[in-house]
């Protein structure tokens, strides 16, 4: 087994998107996990991890290790306390977003299943992410699809399809 430590993590390079800036350590991968994901997020003041979303294939659990971040769910926003655990089941009832409204960085451990394929929905922007790999999986392992689309761009199932012509098939 590999060594991983949530108090002394090996962070990935930081994200730098205003409003969504954070540090992430893939501690599950560092520990050698194969079927569970565990990522430690350090969220600076005024920042969020991701937009409000929910998954259809992977349940997640949030564990607050330091600070008092705010969590948005289908019921609205609420402050979380240190040590609090929150389950985010699959589907709309598991919708969530983390945001730091405090003056200090907060740390949250997110544990998840690593099921593929994955669909994630973003209700605020009307988008979905479709991926043939698990979320948080290694991006350079190939695969055919890990893209975000607008729901409004949907087309009829049969659009562009035609039966085989004579002599095909």
VENTA-V965649 format. One record per pair of residues at least 12 apart in sequence whose ideal C-beta (glycine too) atoms are under 10 Angstrom apart, sorted by sequence separation. I is the first residue (numbers start at 1). J is the second residue. If there is no record, write none. Layout:
i=(I I)
j=(J J)
This chain:
i=(11 12 26 27 28 68 69 86 98 118 119 131 132 133 11 12 25 26 27 49 67 68 69 71 73 117 118 131 132 133 9 11 12 25 26 67 68 96 117 118 131 132 9 10 11 24 25 64 67 69 71 73 116 117 118 120 130 131 132 9 10 11 24 25 64 66 68 116 117 118 119 129 130 131 8 9 10 22 23 24 25 63 64 65 66 71 116 117 118 129 130 131 9 23 24 62 64 65 74 75 80 116 118 129 130 6 10 22 23 24 54 63 64 74 114 115 116 118 128 129 130 5 10 22 23 49 52 54 63 64 73 74 75 77 114 115 128 129 4 6 9 22 23 37 39 41 48 51 52 63 64 73 74 113 114 116 127 128 4 5 21 22 45 48 52 62 63 64 73 74 77 79 86 88 112 113 114 127 128 4 20 21 37 38 40 42 62 63 72 73 79 90 112 114 125 126 127 128 4 41 42 43 48 61 62 72 73 77 82 84 85 86 87 88 112 126 127 2 4 5 21 22 24 38 40 42 61 62 71 72 82 90 97 125 126 127 4 5 21 22 43 60 61 62 71 72 80 85 95 110 117 122 125 126 127 128 2 3 4 12 19 20 21 22 60 61 70 71 72 95 97 116 117 126 2 3 4 14 18 19 20 21 22 41 59 60 61 70 71 80 95 117 118 120 122 123 2 3 4 11 18 19 20 59 60 69 70 90 92 95 117 122 1 2 9 10 11 14 17 20 58 59 60 69 70 91 116 121 1 2 9 11 17 20 58 59 69 70 92 1 6 15 19 58 59 68 69 70 7 9 55 57 67 68 69 4 6 15 54 55 56 60 62 64 68 5 15 53 54 55 56 59 67 4 54 55 56 58 60 62 67 68 69 70 54 67 69 71 54 56 66 67 68 69 54 55 66 67 69 54 55 66 67 53 54 55 65 66 67 53 54 64 65 66 52 53 54 64 65 52 53 63 64 65 52 63 64 50 51 52 62 63 49 50 52 62 63 49 50 61 62 63 48 49 61 62 74 48 49 60 61 62 47 48 49 60 61 47 48 59 60 61 72 46 47 59 60 46 47 58 59 43 45 46 57 58 43 44 45 46 57 58 59 6 41 43 45 46 55 57 58 7 42 44 45 47 55 57 58 6 7 41 43 45 47 49 56 57 6 44 45 55 57 58 44 45 49 56 57 58 43 44 56 57 58 42 43 55 56 57 41 42 43 55 56 41 42 43 54 55 56 41 42 54 55 40 41 53 54 40 41 53 54 39 40 41 51 52 53 54 39 40 50 52 53 38 39 51 52 53 38 39 50 51 52 53 56 37 38 39 51 52 37 38 51 53 55 57 36 37 53 60 22 36 37 38 51 53 58 36 37 57 58 22 33 35 36 37 57 58 20 21 35 19 34 35 55 28 33 23 25 27 28 22 27 28 22 23 25 27 28 29 22 24 28 39 37 39 9 37 38 35 37 7 9 37 6 6 29 28 29 29 26 26 24 26)
j=(23 24 38 39 40 80 81 98 110 130 131 143 144 145 24 25 38 39 40 62 80 81 82 84 86 130 131 144 145 146 23 25 26 39 40 81 82 110 131 132 145 146 24 25 26 39 40 79 82 84 86 88 131 132 133 135 145 146 147 25 26 27 40 41 80 82 84 132 133 134 135 145 146 147 25 26 27 39 40 41 42 80 81 82 83 88 133 134 135 146 147 148 27 41 42 80 82 83 92 93 98 134 136 147 148 25 29 41 42 43 73 82 83 93 133 134 135 137 147 148 149 25 30 42 43 69 72 74 83 84 93 94 95 97 134 135 148 149 25 27 30 43 44 58 60 62 69 72 73 84 85 94 95 134 135 137 148 149 26 27 43 44 67 70 74 84 85 86 95 96 99 101 108 110 134 135 136 149 150 27 43 44 60 61 63 65 85 86 95 96 102 113 135 137 148 149 150 151 28 65 66 67 72 85 86 96 97 101 106 108 109 110 111 112 136 150 151 27 29 30 46 47 49 63 65 67 86 87 96 97 107 115 122 150 151 152 30 31 47 48 69 86 87 88 97 98 106 111 121 136 143 148 151 152 153 154 29 30 31 39 46 47 48 49 87 88 97 98 99 122 124 143 144 153 30 31 32 42 46 47 48 49 50 69 87 88 89 98 99 108 123 145 146 148 150 151 31 32 33 40 47 48 49 88 89 98 99 119 121 124 146 151 31 32 39 40 41 44 47 50 88 89 90 99 100 121 146 151 32 33 40 42 48 51 89 90 100 101 123 33 38 47 51 90 91 100 101 102 40 42 88 90 100 101 102 38 40 49 88 89 90 94 96 98 102 40 50 88 89 90 91 94 102 40 90 91 92 94 96 98 103 104 105 106 91 104 106 108 92 94 104 105 106 107 93 94 105 106 108 94 95 106 107 94 95 96 106 107 108 95 96 106 107 108 95 96 97 107 108 96 97 107 108 109 97 108 109 96 97 98 108 109 96 97 99 109 110 97 98 109 110 111 97 98 110 111 123 98 99 110 111 112 98 99 100 111 112 99 100 111 112 113 124 99 100 112 113 100 101 112 113 98 100 101 112 113 99 100 101 102 113 114 115 63 98 100 102 103 112 114 115 65 100 102 103 105 113 115 116 65 66 100 102 104 106 108 115 116 66 104 105 115 117 118 105 106 110 117 118 119 105 106 118 119 120 105 106 118 119 120 105 106 107 119 120 106 107 108 119 120 121 107 108 120 121 107 108 120 121 108 109 121 122 108 109 110 120 121 122 123 109 110 120 122 123 109 110 122 123 124 110 111 122 123 124 125 128 110 111 112 124 125 111 112 125 127 129 131 111 112 128 135 98 112 113 114 127 129 134 113 114 134 135 100 111 113 114 115 135 136 99 100 114 99 114 115 135 109 114 105 107 109 110 105 110 111 106 107 109 111 112 114 108 110 114 135 134 136 107 135 136 134 136 107 109 137 107 109 136 136 137 138 136 137 136 138)
